[in-house]
Amino acid sequence: MFIWPATTLTPAGIYRWVRHPQALALCLVSVGLGLTTGSAPYLCSVPLWVAGWVAYTYIEERFELVPTFGDDYLAYMKRTARLLPGIF
């Protein structure tokens, strides 16, 4: 695990509402592409994409972010949604 020397937890900007904005954006893009293309195989794969990104965020938090930031990150997890503010 590589940690940048000056790594700090910065819960500002979009990180105030969502812990993993990149994963949220990619989930929304995959859903949007599925809806706009109307491709049945792609629409069937959308839940797999979303599940993959949710799994990625769980693994990243458990094995990288919590060990790096400790109690600060645990407190941040309690007050900030993982992907969807107010839902998840």
Biotite code that builds the C-alpha atoms (Angstrom):
import biotite.structure as struc

atoms = struc.array([
    struc.Atom([0.000, 0.000, 0.000], chain_id="A", res_id=1, res_name="MET", atom_name="CA", element="C"),
    struc.Atom([1.491, 3.326, -1.095], chain_id="A", res_id=2, res_name="PHE", atom_name="CA", element="C"),
    struc.Atom([0.603, 6.429, 0.907], chain_id="A", res_id=3, res_name="ILE", atom_name="CA", element="C"),
    struc.Atom([1.587, 9.882, -0.254], chain_id="A", res_id=4, res_name="TRP", atom_name="CA", element="C"),
    struc.Atom([3.844, 11.612, 2.313], chain_id="A", res_id=5, res_name="PRO", atom_name="CA", element="C"),
    struc.Atom([1.468, 14.531, 2.994], chain_id="A", res_id=6, res_name="ALA", atom_name="CA", element="C"),
    struc.Atom([-1.809, 12.610, 2.954], chain_id="A", res_id=7, res_name="THR", atom_name="CA", element="C"),
    struc.Atom([-4.584, 14.321, 4.886], chain_id="A", res_id=8, res_name="THR", atom_name="CA", element="C"),
    struc.Atom([-8.299, 13.718, 5.171], chain_id="A", res_id=9, res_name="LEU", atom_name="CA", element="C"),
    struc.Atom([-10.152, 16.602, 3.529], chain_id="A", res_id=10, res_name="THR", atom_name="CA", element="C"),
    struc.Atom([-13.944, 16.359, 3.941], chain_id="A", res_id=11, res_name="PRO", atom_name="CA", element="C"),
    struc.Atom([-14.681, 19.505, 1.932], chain_id="A", res_id=12, res_name="ALA", atom_name="CA", element="C"),
    struc.Atom([-16.320, 20.210, -1.402], chain_id="A", res_id=13, res_name="GLY", atom_name="CA", element="C"),
    struc.Atom([-18.163, 17.218, -2.815], chain_id="A", res_id=14, res_name="ILE", atom_name="CA", element="C"),
    struc.Atom([-16.559, 15.013, -0.150], chain_id="A", res_id=15, res_name="TYR", atom_name="CA", element="C"),
    struc.Atom([-18.812, 16.751, 2.371], chain_id="A", res_id=16, res_name="ARG", atom_name="CA", element="C"),
    struc.Atom([-21.778, 14.787, 0.968], chain_id="A", res_id=17, res_name="TRP", atom_name="CA", element="C"),
    struc.Atom([-20.255, 11.703, -0.720], chain_id="A", res_id=18, res_name="VAL", atom_name="CA", element="C"),
    struc.Atom([-17.205, 9.664, 0.307], chain_id="A", res_id=19, res_name="ARG", atom_name="CA", element="C"),
    struc.Atom([-16.612, 8.204, -3.183], chain_id="A", res_id=20, res_name="HIS", atom_name="CA", element="C"),
    struc.Atom([-17.693, 10.726, -5.848], chain_id="A", res_id=21, res_name="PRO", atom_name="CA", element="C"),
    struc.Atom([-15.762, 8.978, -8.637], chain_id="A", res_id=22, res_name="GLN", atom_name="CA", element="C"),
    struc.Atom([-17.582, 5.692, -8.000], chain_id="A", res_id=23, res_name="ALA", atom_name="CA", element="C"),
    struc.Atom([-20.913, 7.548, -7.895], chain_id="A", res_id=24, res_name="LEU", atom_name="CA", element="C"),
    struc.Atom([-20.159, 9.246, -11.212], chain_id="A", res_id=25, res_name="ALA", atom_name="CA", element="C"),
    struc.Atom([-19.211, 5.984, -12.900], chain_id="A", res_id=26, res_name="LEU", atom_name="CA", element="C"),
    struc.Atom([-22.344, 4.259, -11.571], chain_id="A", res_id=27, res_name="CYS", atom_name="CA", element="C"),
    struc.Atom([-24.476, 7.095, -12.940], chain_id="A", res_id=28, res_name="LEU", atom_name="CA", element="C"),
    struc.Atom([-22.686, 6.959, -16.297], chain_id="A", res_id=29, res_name="VAL", atom_name="CA", element="C"),
    struc.Atom([-23.263, 3.218, -16.601], chain_id="A", res_id=30, res_name="SER", atom_name="CA", element="C"),
    struc.Atom([-26.963, 3.614, -15.758], chain_id="A", res_id=31, res_name="VAL", atom_name="CA", element="C"),
    struc.Atom([-27.269, 6.527, -18.195], chain_id="A", res_id=32, res_name="GLY", atom_name="CA", element="C"),
    struc.Atom([-25.567, 4.637, -21.009], chain_id="A", res_id=33, res_name="LEU", atom_name="CA", element="C"),
    struc.Atom([-27.808, 1.669, -20.420], chain_id="A", res_id=34, res_name="GLY", atom_name="CA", element="C"),
    struc.Atom([-30.916, 3.803, -20.572], chain_id="A", res_id=35, res_name="LEU", atom_name="CA", element="C"),
    struc.Atom([-29.886, 5.836, -23.623], chain_id="A", res_id=36, res_name="THR", atom_name="CA", element="C"),
    struc.Atom([-28.645, 2.906, -25.713], chain_id="A", res_id=37, res_name="THR", atom_name="CA", element="C"),
    struc.Atom([-31.551, 0.657, -24.799], chain_id="A", res_id=38, res_name="GLY", atom_name="CA", element="C"),
    struc.Atom([-29.283, -2.327, -25.301], chain_id="A", res_id=39, res_name="SER", atom_name="CA", element="C"),
    struc.Atom([-30.701, -5.294, -23.371], chain_id="A", res_id=40, res_name="ALA", atom_name="CA", element="C"),
    struc.Atom([-27.293, -6.949, -22.719], chain_id="A", res_id=41, res_name="PRO", atom_name="CA", element="C"),
    struc.Atom([-25.869, -3.659, -21.471], chain_id="A", res_id=42, res_name="TYR", atom_name="CA", element="C"),
    struc.Atom([-28.904, -2.982, -19.277], chain_id="A", res_id=43, res_name="LEU", atom_name="CA", element="C"),
    struc.Atom([-28.479, -6.444, -17.756], chain_id="A", res_id=44, res_name="CYS", atom_name="CA", element="C"),
    struc.Atom([-24.842, -5.667, -16.968], chain_id="A", res_id=45, res_name="SER", atom_name="CA", element="C"),
    struc.Atom([-25.585, -2.371, -15.170], chain_id="A", res_id=46, res_name="VAL", atom_name="CA", element="C"),
    struc.Atom([-26.275, -4.059, -11.790], chain_id="A", res_id=47, res_name="PRO", atom_name="CA", element="C"),
    struc.Atom([-22.904, -5.810, -12.091], chain_id="A", res_id=48, res_name="LEU", atom_name="CA", element="C"),
    struc.Atom([-21.139, -2.490, -12.716], chain_id="A", res_id=49, res_name="TRP", atom_name="CA", element="C"),
    struc.Atom([-22.855, -0.881, -9.747], chain_id="A", res_id=50, res_name="VAL", atom_name="CA", element="C"),
    struc.Atom([-22.151, -3.883, -7.490], chain_id="A", res_id=51, res_name="ALA", atom_name="CA", element="C"),
    struc.Atom([-18.502, -3.792, -8.568], chain_id="A", res_id=52, res_name="GLY", atom_name="CA", element="C"),
    struc.Atom([-18.123, -0.140, -7.631], chain_id="A", res_id=53, res_name="TRP", atom_name="CA", element="C"),
    struc.Atom([-19.865, -0.656, -4.293], chain_id="A", res_id=54, res_name="VAL", atom_name="CA", element="C"),
    struc.Atom([-17.498, -3.565, -3.571], chain_id="A", res_id=55, res_name="ALA", atom_name="CA", element="C"),
    struc.Atom([-14.537, -1.408, -4.591], chain_id="A", res_id=56, res_name="TYR", atom_name="CA", element="C"),
    struc.Atom([-15.524, 1.347, -2.163], chain_id="A", res_id=57, res_name="THR", atom_name="CA", element="C"),
    struc.Atom([-15.932, -1.171, 0.666], chain_id="A", res_id=58, res_name="TYR", atom_name="CA", element="C"),
    struc.Atom([-12.515, -2.716, 0.028], chain_id="A", res_id=59, res_name="ILE", atom_name="CA", element="C"),
    struc.Atom([-10.830, 0.680, -0.310], chain_id="A", res_id=60, res_name="GLU", atom_name="CA", element="C"),
    struc.Atom([-12.291, 1.893, 2.976], chain_id="A", res_id=61, res_name="GLU", atom_name="CA", element="C"),
    struc.Atom([-11.539, -1.266, 4.924], chain_id="A", res_id=62, res_name="ARG", atom_name="CA", element="C"),
    struc.Atom([-7.990, -1.910, 3.745], chain_id="A", res_id=63, res_name="PHE", atom_name="CA", element="C"),
    struc.Atom([-6.650, 1.534, 2.855], chain_id="A", res_id=64, res_name="GLU", atom_name="CA", element="C"),
    struc.Atom([-8.591, 4.483, 4.242], chain_id="A", res_id=65, res_name="LEU", atom_name="CA", element="C"),
    struc.Atom([-9.442, 3.277, 7.764], chain_id="A", res_id=66, res_name="VAL", atom_name="CA", element="C"),
    struc.Atom([-5.892, 2.008, 8.437], chain_id="A", res_id=67, res_name="PRO", atom_name="CA", element="C"),
    struc.Atom([-4.446, 5.278, 7.106], chain_id="A", res_id=68, res_name="THR", atom_name="CA", element="C"),
    struc.Atom([-6.736, 7.796, 8.825], chain_id="A", res_id=69, res_name="PHE", atom_name="CA", element="C"),
    struc.Atom([-8.065, 5.751, 11.773], chain_id="A", res_id=70, res_name="GLY", atom_name="CA", element="C"),
    struc.Atom([-10.677, 7.335, 14.013], chain_id="A", res_id=71, res_name="ASP", atom_name="CA", element="C"),
    struc.Atom([-10.913, 10.470, 11.856], chain_id="A", res_id=72, res_name="ASP", atom_name="CA", element="C"),
    struc.Atom([-12.101, 8.393, 8.918], chain_id="A", res_id=73, res_name="TYR", atom_name="CA", element="C"),
    struc.Atom([-14.490, 6.355, 11.071], chain_id="A", res_id=74, res_name="LEU", atom_name="CA", element="C"),
    struc.Atom([-16.119, 9.593, 12.246], chain_id="A", res_id=75, res_name="ALA", atom_name="CA", element="C"),
    struc.Atom([-16.230, 10.819, 8.642], chain_id="A", res_id=76, res_name="TYR", atom_name="CA", element="C"),
    struc.Atom([-17.955, 7.563, 7.634], chain_id="A", res_id=77, res_name="MET", atom_name="CA", element="C"),
    struc.Atom([-20.685, 8.142, 10.226], chain_id="A", res_id=78, res_name="LYS", atom_name="CA", element="C"),
    struc.Atom([-21.593, 11.604, 8.942], chain_id="A", res_id=79, res_name="ARG", atom_name="CA", element="C"),
    struc.Atom([-21.116, 11.149, 5.175], chain_id="A", res_id=80, res_name="THR", atom_name="CA", element="C"),
    struc.Atom([-22.887, 8.871, 2.680], chain_id="A", res_id=81, res_name="ALA", atom_name="CA", element="C"),
    struc.Atom([-20.839, 6.324, 0.745], chain_id="A", res_id=82, res_name="ARG", atom_name="CA", element="C"),
    struc.Atom([-22.440, 6.973, -2.660], chain_id="A", res_id=83, res_name="LEU", atom_name="CA", element="C"),
    struc.Atom([-25.928, 8.500, -2.433], chain_id="A", res_id=84, res_name="LEU", atom_name="CA", element="C"),
    struc.Atom([-26.536, 11.293, 0.096], chain_id="A", res_id=85, res_name="PRO", atom_name="CA", element="C"),
    struc.Atom([-29.445, 10.435, 2.360], chain_id="A", res_id=86, res_name="GLY", atom_name="CA", element="C"),
    struc.Atom([-29.702, 6.873, 1.008], chain_id="A", res_id=87, res_name="ILE", atom_name="CA", element="C"),
    struc.Atom([-26.398, 4.946, 0.940], chain_id="A", res_id=88, res_name="PHE", atom_name="CA", element="C"),
])
